[in-house]
Amino acid sequence: MPQAQIALNRFGLGAKAGEVPPTDSKRWLLDQFSRYDPAPAAIAALPRSPAMVAQLAELRLERKDRKEEKAGTAKMEPEAGMQPGQGKPNPNPEANLYKPLREAYVQAAGVRMAVAGTSDTPFIERLVAFWSNHFAVSVDKVAVIGLAAPFENEAIRPHVLGKFSTMLFAAARHPAMLLYLDQAQSIGPDSQIAEFAARRGSQRQPGLNENLAREILELHTLGVRSGYSQADVTEFARAMTGLTVSGLGRLARLMPGTEPGKPIFVEQMHQPGARQVLGKRYDQQGERQLLTILADLASHPATARHIATKLARHFASDDPPPALVARLETAFLRSGGDLPVIYRALIESPEVWAASAPKFRPPWDWLVALRRATGVEFPAQQTAFALNQLGQPTWKPGSPAGWDDVAASWAAPDALLRRVEFSNRFAQRFASLDARQLGPALFPDALSEPTKQAVARADSPAQALSLLFVAPEMLRR
């Protein structure tokens, strides 16, 4: 496979309709660093975290009011002469309660597809998607529905060309992450708030939540089997107490006047005292203690290896080449986690340019590649429906581990059948596109003879287009 095709597809998101392949592939990739726009107009126009958290708070209050109203109405007995059902509560009064958040989510997912589908810096857009999946949140939790897009746009996009530590700080403290992993309600057992609740004899005693601490260690920094213990998780979770989101629940009353939707550190919630994590003692108090631990995790050798392995897997092979991993790990450690330095080491690595081990495109990558190849705009609702059908709904991996990055998770027969069905429907609508011309334009000097013959022998223009969309050249990068 020519280097230009690897640059366009493995590093990028697929060739755009009419795009001339780069003559100097490495320079084409490096030049994108200076041209990348973290907030193009379509993304800048989307709601930000404070607005979405304020909306979530209003909906939670409305939900509470409806529950109280339902409880009162349920006690009513139908009076004489009433028709059946009168005086009884609506069997599903919350059916449309979170509709505004779902609408915002669908709109933002459509914008994400449009930006990726038209971007002139596709390598950086791929990196945005990579890091968003590394620090995964999932909209299957109601609190995250309206915040997944702001998370990517605020915690990932501005820092994709910065330092890993900066992105870690932004992701770990973003409202989406704090709500997704229940950090917002984690309270130190010896904190001022816990002592106050104990004195009052409250039935709901505040407690420690270890979810975010565990995922930062296991997924975001050190990685599994890297030597940390359960005691390290607990100590780190204690250091994180106090980190929460303004404007929700009791905090709205505790800190009146605070702008909603901001990550804040509430000293009254923090577990006092020194902490010991990975054998190191942290005497700093309050938020400084948390930030110091995060900084140490960001620069830890295990973190360097974990990040290097994931990047090598994403760009080179499902089975990451050891030499590539070592090279990226060294770049991470020597640069202090400077991401552009690591990306340059990636671009200069021969393993990534090997044509023998192409990566299989997950559904989002594949749909973006179709969007770029054809120039056809995908409405937001159509994008959401298509990705649901293909098995990779936007920002919904279902777990903090994010989406898998290996072919075995995406190349099963039923998954391939769904792509064929989508290709058939798409091709029927846009049969005016000539696959015989489109294929060579997208893959000059790289279109295989079997693909050429299949497209040439198709019974109709629509069938030819559909065959091109599910050809190996389009399914792999």
N, C-alpha and C positions, 0 to 999 in steps of 0.2 A: 504494500500500500504506500503511495507517495506520501512524503512528509506533510504536504499541504492538506491531504485528507485527514491525517491524524490530528493536525492542528485544528481543523474545522470541526471535527466530530468528537475526538477523544478529549481534547482540551476545551473546545467550544461546545456549541449546542446544535451544530449542523449548519450547512451552508444556506444562506438566504437566496431566494429566487433572484437570478441574475448576478450573483456575487462572483467576482473574479477571484480564484484561489490565490492565496498569498505566494509570492515568489521566495520570500525569506520568512519561513514559518516561525522561527524563534523570535525574530525581530517583531513580527506581527503580534505575537503573544506579549512580549515585553512592552510594546508601545501602548497596550491597553491600560497599563498601570496609570499613565498620565491622562488618559481620556475617560476613565471611569467616572460616572456621575452617581453618587450614592443616593441622590434624591431627585430622579427625573420628575417632570411635572406631574405625571399620572400618580406617582407614589406620594409626592409632596401634598397632593390634594386629598389623600385619604385621612380619615380621623386618626388622631394620635391617642396614646394611652390615657391621658387624663380624661378626655372626652368619653372614651369607651368605659373606663372605670366608673365615671359619674353615671353613665347610662345603666351600667350593671347595678349600681347601688339603688337607683330608682326602681329598676325592675324587681330587685329583691324586696324593697319596701312594698311594692304593689303585690308581689307574691304573698308576703306576710299578711297584708290587708285582705286578700282574697281568701286565705286560709281561715282567718278569723271570721270573715263573713260566711264562709262555708260552714264552719263549726256552729255558728249561730243559726243559720238557715236550716241545717240538718235537724235541729230540734223542733222545727215547726211541724205541726200536724195539719194536713189538709182540712179546710173548713167544709161544712156541708155545701153542696152545690158546686164545688170546685172541680174543674176538669182534671183528669189523671195527669200527674206530673207537676201540677201547680203547687207551689210551696216547697218544692224539692230543689236541692242544689243542682247546678249544671254538672253532669257526670264528668266533664273534662274541662274545668274552667281555665286551666293553664295552657291549653293547647297552643295558643298563639302568643303566649306571654313573651317568649324570647325571640319572636319573629324579627324585631329590629336588629338584634345581634346577628341572626342568621343571614339577613339581607346584607349587612355590612361585611360579613365573612365572604359571601359569594362574590360581592363586588370586588373586594380586595384580591381574592384568588384569581379573578378575571384580569385584574390589573397586573398581577404577577406574571401571568401567562403572556399578556400583551408586551410587557417590558422585555421578558426573555426572548419572545418571538421576533422582536425588532431590534434588539440591542446591537450596537457596533462594538461592544466589549463583552462578547459571549464567554470568554475565559473567566472574567471576573464574575459574571452572573452565575456561571457554574460554581464558582467558589462560594458565592453567597448561598446557593442552595446546599452545598456541602456543609457549610458551617451551621446553617439553620437546622439541618438534620442532625448534626453533631450535638448541638444544644437543643434537643427536640422538646417541644411542647405539643399537646394534642387537643384538638377541639372536641374530642368526645367528652371532655369535661366542660360543663356549661360555662363556668367562669372564664374559660379560655376562648370561647367562640369569637368574641369581639376583639381579643387581645393578641391572637396569633400573628396577624399581619403587623400590628405595631411592634411586636417583639422582633420580627425579622427586620423591619424597617428602621428600628431604633437601636437594637442591640447588635445586629449583625452587619447590615449594609454600611454603616459609617466606619466600622472597624475592620473590614475585611482586608484592608491594606495597611493595617496598623500592627500592634503587638498582640500576641496571644493573651497576655495578661490583661490588657485593656478590654478585649472582647469578653474574657472570662468574667471580669468585674461587671461589665454591662449586662451580660446574660444572666448571671447568678442573682443579680439584684433587680431584674426587670419585673414589673407587676405580673406579667404572664407566667413567669417561672415561679414566682413566690406563691401565686394562687394555684397553679397546676400541681405543685408538689407540697402544698399545705404548709409552707414555711410561714405564711402570713399569720397563722394562728399558733405558732410554736412559742411557748412561754417557759422561761426558766423555772424549775420547781422551787428555787429559793429567791425568786425575783420579788420585787415590791408588789406587783399585781397578784402573784400567787399567794403571798402572805396576806394580802388584803382579802382575797377570796376565801382563804382558810378561816380568817377571823370572822367573816360574815357567815360561815357555814354554808357556802354556796353548794348546791347540788352538782353543778358542773364545774369541777375543779380544772383549772388550766394545766396544760401539760406540755412536755417536750415532744416535738415531731422530728424524726430523723431522716425523712424522705429526701430532702434536698441535699443534706450533708452526704448521704450515702451515694446519691447519683453524681454529685460533683467528684467524689473520689473514684467511683467505679466507671463512670461514663465520660465525664468532661475532662478529667486530668490524668490521674495515675493509671487507670485501667484495671481490669480484673486481675487477680493473682499477682498483684504488684507489691504485696507485703504489708498492706495496712490491715488493721484488726477491727473487730467490733468496738473495742474500747476507743479506737481512733475515731470511728463514726460518731459515737456518743459524745466524745469530747468536742469534736468539730460542731456537732449539732448544738451543744451548749453555747459554743462561741457564736453561733449564728442567731441565737435567740435575741429578739429585739428588732430583727430585720423584718419589715412588714410593709404593707401597702396603705397609704393614707386614704381616708374617705370611705372606709367600709366598716360596717358593724359598729362595735363598741368604740373603735378608734375615732370614728366621726364625732363621738361625744367626748372622748378623752382629749382629743386635740382639735377643738373647734377652730375654724378659720384656715386650716391647712388645705391646700389645693388637693383635690382627690386624684388618685391615680399616680402618685409619686412613691418611689421606694424611700422609706424613711427608717431610721433607727430609733426605737423607743427604749430609752434606758430602763424604764420601769418594768419592761418585759424581759430584760437581759439577765441571764444567769451570772451572778458576780463570781469573781475569783480567777485564778490562773488556770490555764489549760495546758495539757500535754498531748500533742498530736505528732505521730511518727517519730517519737522519741525526743521531740524538741519542746521546751517549756515556753509558754507565751504569757508573760506577765502584764502585757498591755491591757488596758481596760476598755470596755465598751466596744464601739465600732472599730477602733484601731486594732483590737485583738483579731477581729474577723478579717480585716483587710490584710493584716500581716500574714495570717495563715493562708489566705487566698494567693498572695504574692509568692509565698514559698511553694505552694502547690503548682503554680503556673510555671515555675522555673525548675521543677524537680526532674531529674533524669528519667524517671518512669513516665512522666508526662511527655517528655520529648519523644520517647520510643512509641508511646501510645498514639500520639498525633502523627508521627512519621509513618507508622504502620497503616493508619486509616487513609492517609493521603496516597500512599503507595498502592493500597488496594483499590482506591477509587480511580486512579489515573493509569495504573499499569496492568494489574492482574488481580483476579479473585484470590490468588495465592501470592501475596506480596513478595517480590524478589528481595532476599536478604540484603544484597548490596545496595539496593535503592533505599531500603529502610534505614540502613546504617548511614548513608549519605545525608538523608533528610534529617535524621536524628542529630548528626554532627552540626548541620546548618542551624538547627533549632537551638542547640546548646551554645554554640559560639556566638550567635546573634542575640541571645537572650530572648528568643521567641519572636524575633522580627519576621513577620509573615512574608513580606516581599522577598526577603533573603531566602526563605525556605522555598517559595515558588520558583525563584530563579534556579535554585539547585534542582528542583523538579524538572524544569524546562531543559536543563543541560544534561539530564540523565539519559543515557542510551536506552535503558529498559523501557521508558515510557514511549519511545518511538519505534518499538518493535511491532511489526505487523502481525506477529504470530499469535498474539494473545489479546484479541479484541474484547472489550467489555460489552456486556449485554445492557441495552438501554431499558431502565425501568419505565413504567407508563408515562410519568411526567416528562422525562427526557425525550421519549419517543414522540409525544404529542407536540412538544416544543419544536422538535426537528421537523415534523410535518408542517407546523405553522410557518417556520422559516423557509422551508422548501417551496411551499405553494404561495406564500404571501396572503393566504386566506385568513381573515380575521375570525376569531372564535368569540362569540358573545359570552358573557360571564356565566350565564345559566348553562349554556352548552358546554363550557369548560368544566363546570362542576359536575354536570351529569356524566360527561365522558370519563373523567378521572374516577368517579365513583364506579362506573361500569368496568373500567380497566383495573380497578383494585388498588389505586393509590390516590385517594382523595387528598386534596391539598391540606397540609398542616394537620393531618390526622393519622399519624403512625400507630396510635393506640398504646404506645408505651414510651417512657423516657429514652429508651434505647434508639428510637428513630427507625427509619426504614432500613432493611437489609441492603447491603451493597454487593451482593453476589448473584450470579446468574441463576443459581438453583431456586432462589426465591421468586423469580419473575418469568422463567422459561418453561413452566409446567404446561402440559397440553391444553388445559382449560383456559389458562391465561393467554396462550397464543391464539386459541379459538376466538376469544373476545376481541383480540386485536384484528383478526381477519374480519370479523363481523363489523367492527367499527370502520375498517378500511373500505369494506364494500359499501356501507352507507355513505361514507364521505365521498367516495369516488363517484357514486351515482349523482350526487349533488354538484360535483365539479368536474364532470366528464369532459368539459371543454379543454382541460389541461391535457396536453399531449405528453404521455409518459415516455414515448420514444425520444422526445427531445429533452424532457425534464431529467431523465436518468443520467445521460452523459453530461448534462450541464452541472448536476449536483456532484457527480463522481467522475470527473475527467480522468482517464487512465486508471480508473479503479473499479469500474463496473464489470462484474464477472460475466463470462460468456453464458452461463446458465440463466442469469438474470436478464441479459439482453435477449436471449432466445424466448424466455417465458413472456416478456413484455411484447416482443415482436409477433408472437403467435396468438396473442390474446384475441378473443372473439369480438371484443368491443373496446372503445376507448376507456370506458369505465372499468372494465376488467383489467386492462393494461395498467391503469393507475393504481388499482387496488393491489395488483401483484407487485408493483414497484414499492408500495408502502410496507409490504411485509417481506420484502426481500432481505437477505442477510445484511446488505449494505445499510439498510435503514434500521434494522433491529439491533445492530451492533455498532460500536464506535471504537 
